Amino acid sequence: MCTLSWFLTDDGLQLFFNRDEQRSRPKAVPPAYFAEHNAVYPTDPQGAGTWLALTGGGAVYCLLNNYQAAGRSLIEKPVSRGQVILQLLQQPQQDLISALQQLPLQQIQPFTLCYFAPQARGDDDILCISLQGGKLQQHRAISPLISSAVNLPEVSAQRIEVYQQLCVATAAGTEQYLQFHSSHVPAASALSVCMHRFDAHTVSFSHISISGSHKQFHYVDGAPCSNAASLTLCL
């Protein structure tokens, strides 16, 4: 359950990510720099993987679960989706599709992976790849990307409506995207971007900023509407 949005600038990328999880899920470890991958990313202790990474070279990997995919619950002994990005970070020079095909895809639950190439300037520099039933399919990447375990059509429609109002109808910049990710329209609920359900909620917010050679990962260890602790790492 997540919401990912972004916009490209003349010299870089602004990317925003709300991570939504079950209230019973262990708290993630905030981002740190890992020299073996030359990347900054948070860590999910349950799967020992990550959902978002910024590399020293300026690439960004984002992963969202695909709860509605057919056959999602039929995999025995699944490999954690959180391992996907870590495996890709070990093969930074390889074609992304080829690198994904080397993973045990039949053992991984469905996901959507969004990859932003270093110095991304247009749609051709952004790849959106989904896995379903062990097969990969490439799509056009359109902001925002939304996943939800509950009522995805209604959730997507509501969040896209807010996105259109805040980030498309105006000359939107970082401030409007921050408003979008902390939005409680129509109320603090399963429908809102900053999500609050009895069994799940937004557990973190990430803002990756790339401007020329400057790369920054800002992380809020809680919902963006809260006063949760935050940290900023620069590469």
Stockholm file with secondary structure:
# STOCKHOLM 1.0

chainA/1-235         MCTLSWFLTDDGLQLFFNRDEQRSRPKAVPPAYFAEHNAVYPTDPQGAGTWLALTGGGAVYCLLNNYQAAGRSLIEKPVSRGQVILQLLQQPQQDLISALQQLPLQQIQPFTLCYFAPQARGDDDILCISLQGGKLQQHRAISPLISSAVNLPEVSAQRIEVYQQLCVATAAGTEQYLQFHSSHVPAASALSVCMHRFDAHTVSFSHISISGSHKQFHYVDGAPCSNAASLTLCL
#=GR chainA/1-235 SS CEEEEEEEETTEEEEEEEEEEETTSCCCEEEEEETTTTEEEEEBTTTTBCSEEEETTSCEEEEEECTTSTTTTCCSSCBCTHHHHHHHHTCTTSCHHHHHHTSCGGGBCCEEEEEECTTCCSGGGEEEEEEETTEEEEECCCSCEEECSSCHHHHHHHHHHHHIIIIISSCCCHHHHHHHHTCCSSSSSSSSSSCBCSSEEEEEEEEEEEETTEEEEEEESSCTTSCCCEEEEEC
#=GC SS_cons         CEEEEEEEETTEEEEEEEEEEETTSCCCEEEEEETTTTEEEEEBTTTTBCSEEEETTSCEEEEEECTTSTTTTCCSSCBCTHHHHHHHHTCTTSCHHHHHHTSCGGGBCCEEEEEECTTCCSGGGEEEEEEETTEEEEECCCSCEEECSSCHHHHHHHHHHHHIIIIISSCCCHHHHHHHHTCCSSSSSSSSSSCBCSSEEEEEEEEEEEETTEEEEEEESSCTTSCCCEEEEEC
//
